[in-house]
Amino acid sequence: MNNYFSSNALFTDFYELTMAQGYWKENMNQEVVFDMFFRRNPFNGGFSVLAGNEPLLDAITEFTFSEDDIEFLKSQNIFEQGFLDYLRDWHFTGDLYTMDEGTVIFPQEPLVRIHANLIEAQILEGLVLNIVNFQSLIATKTARVYLASKGAPIMEFGLRRAQGPDGAMSATRAAYIGGAAGTSNTLAAKLYGIPAMGTMAHSWIMSHASELDAFREYAKIYPSNAVFLIDTYDTLKSGIKNAIIAGRELVEKGYNFGVRLDSGDISYLTREVRKELDKAGFPQAKISVSNELTEEIISTLVANGAPINSWGVGTHMVTGGNESSFTGVYKLAARHDKESDQMIPAMKFSDNPAKTTNPGIKNVFRLYDENGMAQADVLSLSDEKIENGKEYRFYHPMVDYRQFTCKVSHVEPLLKLRFKEGKRTAPKLSEKEQLIKARETMTKQLASLDESYKRILNPHIYKVSITEKLKDLKLDFIKKNIR
């Protein structure tokens, strides 16, 4: 959902504008290429999920400076009138490539590649990182919860714990891409076409004369959607007993019912509740649980056979839990050289080898084996091709001794053109269509990933490699800059 913030070109770091004025004054507005990539998988995981790039494309379409914005910049007493006049007509005129939303992604590979003049590319940096980083973090977290549940429905209940209204909306959107079955966020359900979910809170039970009265009244109003919250007073001594009484009355009328627990020892209580439901003749009654759930807790409960049919996850899913941010960065990869009139590679060096970037204009390919399982992702220079049926040798991106050889059964290019000279290359999808497509992409790609990469704890490291040509270019840069 685009809003005032993401369509306003002041939504950028102030130094982007001071640099932009410097480029303008020095007549340095040459063509450049920037990559957005990330450095490590969050949550000590084996993969991540790309989300937010469709809202990014929508935002870029509308990203401009209003007359009021120009007046604000003028009031800062740092920008020249000629530069402010330039910004009045500023909009994105370049090319942009991204992977499909919902793509399973890995460190070091470009997720977004922008070809534009230097000022345009610089001003877009904050927007790109803000939208893609947060939504990718939440989609990744949700995908881990989805895998931990072994396919049981996940209800996203995070609105009240999310970081502000925009955080809540973005988190709901990303969580659906990552595998959530529905949301408690009613506005997001409307705007994004996501199933709205939720029944009652403890206040409903506490507002009635008795727990049984609360259950009966709710069942009378919502007979086809009766899920009783049974832990307000005592789960086993009263909650489940009253739920069975009210549930029996519903079943006699041709409906079904379920129960939810929001506190206590979930493993023990769900087993005891299941026994009571089965003993009363209601094996079809489902059990849902919530309360500060994480993928680790869910994985443990599933592994221990806890009889849980669905999960309500809020805080840890929509905030990222113990991971506060996605490690996406935006780095210059190539620039136009006046002397040669060519695009030449650019590379960032660092005392930390992990922060040394891969130079040049790059593509990303996914290699599959004969069974359709992902083998590796390969970064290549833009003029290279990787073809089916051929054998290649690829190299570790840190340009060390590690390498591997494989015969390619099937190769898929991951970066696709989305903007050409400032214009969208394909019709804009509705919010609902975006999410359906992204969710299908996520599901399909997770299925093509070996289980060892999807483990919640200690996952295997998926290969992200570079071609020999890119390796040689990177080594050449390093040798030229060693002092």
QUIQUI-V552511 format. One record per run of one state. SS is the DSSP state (h for helix, s for strand, l for the rest). FROM is the first residue (numbers start at 1). TO is the last residue. If there is no record, write none. Layout:
# QUIQUI-V552511
SS_FROM_TO + SS_FROM_TO
This chain:
# QUIQUI-V552511
l_1_3 + h_4_7 + s_8_8 + l_9_13 + h_14_25 + l_26_30 + s_31_38 + l_39_41 + h_42_44 + l_45_47 + s_48_49 + l_50_52 + h_53_62 + l_63_63 + s_64_64 + l_65_66 + h_67_75 + l_76_80 + h_81_88 + l_89_94 + s_95_98 + l_99_103 + s_104_105 + l_106_111 + s_112_117 + h_118_148 + l_149_152 + s_153_156 + l_157_158 + h_159_161 + l_162_163 + h_164_178 + l_179_181 + s_182_183 + l_184_185 + h_186_192 + l_193_195 + s_196_196 + l_197_201 + h_202_206 + l_207_210 + h_211_221 + l_222_222 + h_223_225 + l_226_226 + s_227_229 + l_230_234 + h_235_252 + l_253_257 + s_258_261 + l_262_265 + h_266_279 + l_280_285 + s_286_289 + l_290_294 + h_295_303 + l_304_309 + s_310_313 + l_314_314 + h_315_318 + l_319_327 + s_328_337 + l_338_341 + s_342_345 + l_346_352 + h_353_355 + l_356_361 + s_362_368 + l_369_373 + s_374_381 + l_382_390 + s_391_396 + l_397_402 + s_403_407 + l_408_409 + s_410_413 + l_414_415 + s_416_420 + l_421_422 + s_423_424 + l_425_430 + h_431_447 + l_448_450 + h_451_453 + l_454_462 + s_463_466 + l_467_467 + h_468_481 + l_482_483
